[in-house]
Amino acid sequence: MSRIIRVGIANPDSEVGRPKGNTNQLLLYANQMAERGVTIGVFPELAISSYSGEDLVQWKLFIDKQTAELLRFTEESRNLGGTVYVLGVIVADEGHLYNCAAVVQKGRILGFVPKQKLPSYGVFDEWRTFTPGIPGENKNIRLLNWKRYIPFGDLSFSFPFGKMAVEVCEDIWSPDGPARARSYDGAEIVVNISASPWRAGVIGTKREMLPTRSADNACVLVYVNRSGAQDAL
């Protein structure tokens, strides 16, 4: 089996509160990735609901609509070959809300990995609305009327091309973030999905920080960050 992979990164012009329109864009790019033989297709943090939902994430209707769109994306991925897609979603479980990376392939959600390092500085207020992921947590959950239980927690994913881990935004900023344990567990590829707003000097900081994380964890790091305007930020 070939160990050469092709990575696709897409950055749709998403809008907060427009899950159907956002998902239509995701599917457009997902089809293009499949046509080009992409192995791993990556979208930003909270790609379906868009970042940041602020108080909207506390509305059940808001969560249910983006969950329904995730399931639509998953169903349509049946016809997109073997591309593995990573995209950001909000997951509700037992009264908690999680900012997650979802891994989707061939009509299945392979797992949800919640963000562990929730930011609560500057424009960020995630501790108020989200619950952090717990290192070592591993359980199964169900979404709406989805017929399968879905793995949830501190997960890595094994594929013919190698072992892959995923994480969300702030997780990569900490030297002791989840990538460390997952790379020790054998992950060769770490995918980080972000929606970090621009600020002066941040690009230079990332150019130093991201290669350092990759070297420290002896892994290939795939990083996508949302670009474009967001008035709330």
N, C-alpha and C positions, 0 to 999 in steps of 0.2 A: 504494500500500500504506500502511495506517494506521501512523503512528508512535506512536500511543497504546498503551501496554502496561499490563497489570495484573500486579502482583507478588503472589505468595502466599508467606507464611512460616509454616512449621509447626514445632512444637516437641514431638515425641512424648516420652512418658515411657519412654525407652529404658533397658535394663539391660545391663551388661557380660556377655558370654558368652551372649546370647540373640538370635542373628542372625535366626532365623526369626520370633520374636515381634516383634522390632523392625521387621522388614521388613513384617510384616502391618500394623503401624501406619502405616508410610510409605505403603503402598498405599491404606489407608483415606483418608489425607489427600490423596494424589495424585488419587484419584477425585473427591474434593470439589473440588479445584482445577480439574480438567478440566471438571466440571459448571458451575463458575462462570466459565469462560472465562479462566482465568489464563494469562498468556503465559509467565512464568518462575516456577516453583515451587521453593522453596529449603528445604533441610533442614540440620541442624547438621553439624559436623565429626564424622567417624566415626559417622554416623547408624546404620549397620547393626550394627557390632560394639559400639558405644557407647564413650564416652571415660571413663576411660583404661583400655586393656587391660593396661597394665603388662607383666609377663612373659608373659601369655597370647599376645601377638602373635608370640612366638617359636615357638609350636606350629603346625606345618603344618596340623593338623586345624582349628584355630581360623581360620586364614586361608582354607582351602579352603571352610569352611562359609559364611563371610561372602561369599566370592566367588560361591558358588552362589546365595546370596540376592540379590546384585546382579544376576546374570543373570536370576533370576526376576522381579525388579522391572523389568528392561529388557524382557523378553518381554511382560509385562503392560502396559507403556506403549504397546504397539501400539494398544490400544483406548482410549487416553486423549487422542485428538485431537492437536493440535500443541503442547501444553504442553512447554516445555523444563524439565527437572528438574535441579537441582544438589544432590548429596548426597555426604557424606564416606565414603570407603572406604579400606581398606588394600590396596595393590597390591604383589604380590611379582613381582620380575623379576630374573633372573640373580643370585640369592642376596641381593638387597637388598630391604628393605621400605620402602615409601613411604606417607606420610600424604597422601592425595590428595583432590581434589575431582573427582567424576565428573560429566560432562554427558551426560544421557540424553534422547532424544526419539524417539518413534514406533518403538520396538523396536530402537533402535541406541544404542550407547555412542559418542558423538561424540568423546570424548577424556578422558584423565586428566591433571590438572595437579597435580604434587607440591608439597607445602609446602617452601619454600626456607629460611625462618627458623625453625629448630628451637629451642624453648626448653629450657634446661637449668638453671633456677633455681627456687627455691621448691619447689612440689610437682611440677614438671615434670622429666622425665628422658628427653626424646625423642631426644637425641643417642645414647643407649645402645641404642635399639631401632630407630630409623629412619635412613634415608639422606636427606639434603636434596636437593631438586631443584636442577638446575644452570641458571643463566640462559642462555638461548639453546639449550638442549637440545631436540631434536625427533627422535623415533624412533617406530617402531611395535612393539607387543607383542601377545601373545596370552594369554588367560586360560583355564585348564582346557581343555575341549573346545569353547570358543567358536569359531565358524566364521570369524570375521573378525579381521583385524589391527586394532588400536585405536591411534590416535595418542596419544602420551605425551610430556609435556614442557612447555616454556614456550610455552603455546598461547593463542590467542584464537579466538573463534568468531563467524562471520558469519551473521546471520539477516535475514529481510526487515525486522524492526523495528530492526536496527542491529547493531553489533559489540559482543560481550560478552566480558569476561575474568572468570576466577574465581581465587580464592586461598583460602588456609587460615589462619585464626586469626592467629598471630604475624606473618604476612606484612604485615598492615595496620599493625602497631605501628611499623614502621621507615619513616622518611621515604624511604629509598631502596629500599623493597620492590618486589616485582615489578609492582605496579600502575603504578608510574611508567613503566617501559618499555612496558607493554602499552597504557597510555593514549597514549603517544607513537606507538604503532603503530596508533592509531585506535579503540581500545576506548572506547565511550561509556558503557557500563555495567560496573561492577566488582562482582562478587558475592563477599562474604567469608563463609565458613562457619566458625563458631567453636564451641568447647566450653569456654570460659574460665570457671573456677570463680569464684564470688563472693568478693570480699574488700572490706574497708572502704575506701570512697572510690573504688572502681573505676568505678562508674556515672558519677560526675562527670567522671572522667578520660576516659571514652569519649565523653561528650557534647561534650567539647572536641576530642578527637583525631580522631574520625570525620569531622565536618564539615571539619576542616582537611585531611585526606587527600583528601576529595572535591573541595575547592576547589583544592588544589595540583595535582591531576591532571585538573581540568576534566572530571569524570565524575560520573555518577549512581552512588552507592554503595549497594548493598543488603547489609545486615549482619544475620546471624542468629546468635544465641548460645544454646547449650543452657541451659535452666533446670531446676531440680529437684535433689534430693539425690543425692550420690555419696559413699558413706562413705569410699572410698579417698582422696578429695580434701578 
